[in-house]
Amino acid sequence: MSGVAVRLKGRVGPVALDVAFEAPAAGITALTGPSGSGKTSLVRAIAGLLRLEGEVRIGDTIWQGGGGFVPTHRREIGYVFQEASLLPHLSVRDNLAYGARRSGGVDPVALAETVTLLRLEPLLSRGVGALSGGERQRVALGRALLARPRLLLMDEPLSSLDAAAKAEILPYLESLHRSLAVPVIYVSHARDEIDRLADRVLVLRDGRVEPADRRDAEARLAGLSGPERDRLALAALRAGLDGEG
Amino acid sequence: MLDVIWTTVRLAAVTTVLLLVLATPLAWWLARRRTWWKEIVAAVASLPIVLPPTVLGFYLLILLAPQSPMMALLHPFGIRTLAFTFEGLVIGSMVYSLPFAVQPIRAAFEAMGERPMEVAATLRATPWDAFLSVALPMARRGFLGAAILVFAHTVGEFGVVLMIGGAVPGKTEVVSTRIYQLVESLQFGEAHKLAAGLIAFAFAVMLAMLLLERTGTRRP
């Protein structure tokens, strides 16, 4: 097993989370579901920012389980928060390098690639205060990638952006999708994002991953490509979301 | 006259440095802990704001005198008393100005929220590394404000330094106690020089604080 395996249980505020799923070693797994279903809590627990009972495994590495709990700073994750959460006292360049310096040093080739991919060159020496919403989120994404993650967690990275900024970032995420070799868990309740990005969809409802027919739809989706896949994904997603309001 | 100014500046500088070091962990604990009873600790640390300096000075004098239990612990090291010494003044000034250090630093840590420390953790920073590379620089304005307040408050203290320092010339006599003695001996001309100097100093400090706050509100 080289992918991600998650089994977590616990109460967070009004939600009783009880989740078990696996995700393959590459590709984007969308985690969706109505507000208050526990999506953010689940991703925080995978990162170790929130302590629930259960297991979190990536490949052969156990981050949580059997009484052990690896603290967040020793989990090789990349985390993109809903608000870019750039470190306000650092320049764009230092924000990008913050995680890289702490995970084996700044690799100039990787830095150059990421800067090119996300078109960050003109922003590098700026402070983060003057950036637009879309620019901030691009920097946050680059910063997470440069920390050499084995798992990329993205918690509604586009939801705080307006339509224009969203349209600016989606293509980056799509090109990332093609080039990235690590698994991504992508929280979103926006159908257009999931439709364009996700390889698999998990629907979280009242703290549980929706079972059975959803899994079937995903299994079928996995073998398809192009418009056929998109059509099925959308249908599956509608089935998962409608009736929630 | 220069000797009292020098003693005053030295006292304020030493107090400021030591107090910032001491207040930082306390302010961090008060800002991050989520229990109600931490406010009991915060209230105790704020007492010097409302207590008359004579009350603080009285208890500190008892604590620093040769027969106190605290000093008994220091006897083996050849220290018999800290009353009427410069070191005693530093301790007294630190207690007296503690709230002026803790509150701005605590407020700065609280304003930061928890997110930056979480971000640092997801980027592999250990808690200590994150504290040094994120929390301290983000709270720097709180530290600057605390430093200015503590320095100025120490220069402006009178009751505590008189009670535990005794205004020993060349040792524990500071500007405020010298002014008192000059007035007692009717040397008004000399008293004016020091008093007017303190007014100018106080004005400069308050102006600096207000300008610091202005630059703070402009930035997000």
Interface residues (C-beta under 8 A of the other chain):
Chain A: A47 G48 L49 P71 T72 H73 R74 E76 I77 G78 Y79 F81 E83 S85 L87 P88 H89 Y98 G99 R102 S103 G129 R143 A144 A147
Chain B: R115 P116 E118 V119 A120 A121 T122 L123 R124 A125 T126 P127 D129 A130 S133 V134 P137 M138 R140 R219 P220
